[in-house]
Amino acid sequence: MRRTLKAISTILVLWATVGSAAEEPSSPELCIRGDRAHKEGDFQSAATYYSQCLDLPDLSKEDKAAAYNNRALSYSYEGAFDKASEDYERAIQLYPEEEKRQRKMAKGALPIAAHMDLLLEFDPSKRFRPHTVPYKAHLGYLFLLQRMNTTEVDALSRVLEEQPNNVDAYLQRAKVHSRNGEWAKAIADLTSAIELVPGDAELYYKRGSAKISSADKQSGIADLERAIQLDPDFLPPYWLLARQHRFAGSYGEAIEVMSTLVSKDPDKRSYREELVDILIEAGQYEQMIAVLQDFIERYPHQADPYRDLGFAYCRTGDASRSIAVYDRARQMKPSITEDQQEILKEEGYYGGPIDGQASPEFEEASRRFIQDGCPL
């Protein structure tokens, strides 16, 4: 009995040893010899045996797919990535249903699997994007690296030795360094990539992010500003830049950057929420009211913007509007009442239970708090 094919382009699929009295070895026996050679590290002989196995006419569809899979793995160890890719493709053509499973599994394998794409399809005029990675290479290369006990950095370093102008390899290696907290190495790789593609906003954004993580805030901010200058429609730098200004207490700059981001993507709720938080910290309640009114117009069924608008009206001294808006928020989201009870108790306005019930005692405490300007 031969071992059933478990998966294509993942690991070496083994055949059980079978005796043969035939003068010429059968296809299973040739594949078994390939397995043995592969396990012994003789990948060239392994690929030869798998080729001989594939040449014989008695090979079942299942065993043929396994042989292509295993030969691809041997080719990969030998660095024959073009041949490996072709064999993975042949295996998938025999079992196309495997591709759907691989798509699911490959999501987690993408950082490693991307290296195969760099080796096979390097084109300095094109930027790497995850959806362009051939799924046939994902798991094959993932398991290749695992079985070789080779790190992602080592694999990418080999790519760069052969292709020193491979921007995507620098970018991927920087990502690995960042994941390991090796910020200096990540910054060095991103700097090398920028030298190759000096007009790429994404590279400046990524280097700026790495610099900020390494505590080099000012230089990181300069990179983020450069990214925005290069591509004003590339949005990620705005968010990070606004947060850096906010954490530094530079609220004017934070508001300006975040307002620009909101104007570029007005339907992104998280951007508006971040802007509201900055405006609260900065005490810019009039501007906060304008932002929230537009927010509510876009999201009329969301309770939190009404709650925040009630607070903004309160801080500007408009008690009647504040009460009306707070009431609307509590009707839409009853849990807001419990949140307010906790705040009023902390501020000494309310002595009742925190039960989410709008009791007369709570209503009176809430009105007094609002009339006093919400003194938090």
Buried (B, 14 or more C-beta within 10 A) or exposed (E): EBBEBEBBBBBBBBBEEEEEEEEEBBBBBBBBBBBBBBEEEBBEBBBBBBBBBBEBEEBEEBBBBBBBBBBBBBBBBBEBBEBBBBBBBBBBEBBEEBBEBBEEBBEEBBBBBBBBBBBBBBEEEEBBEEEEBBBBBBBBBBBBBEBEEEEBBEBBEBBBEEBEBBBBBBBBBBBBBBEEEBBEBBBBBBBBBBEBBEEBBBBBBBBBBBBBBBEBBEEBBBBBBBBBEBBEEBBBBBBBBBBBBBEEEBBEBBBBBBBBBBEBEEEBBEBBBBBBBBBBEBEBBEBBBEBBEBBBEEBEEBBBBBBBBBBBBBBBEBBEBBBBBBBBBBEBBEEBBBBBBEBBBEBEBBEBEBEBEBBEBBEEBBBEBBBEEBEE
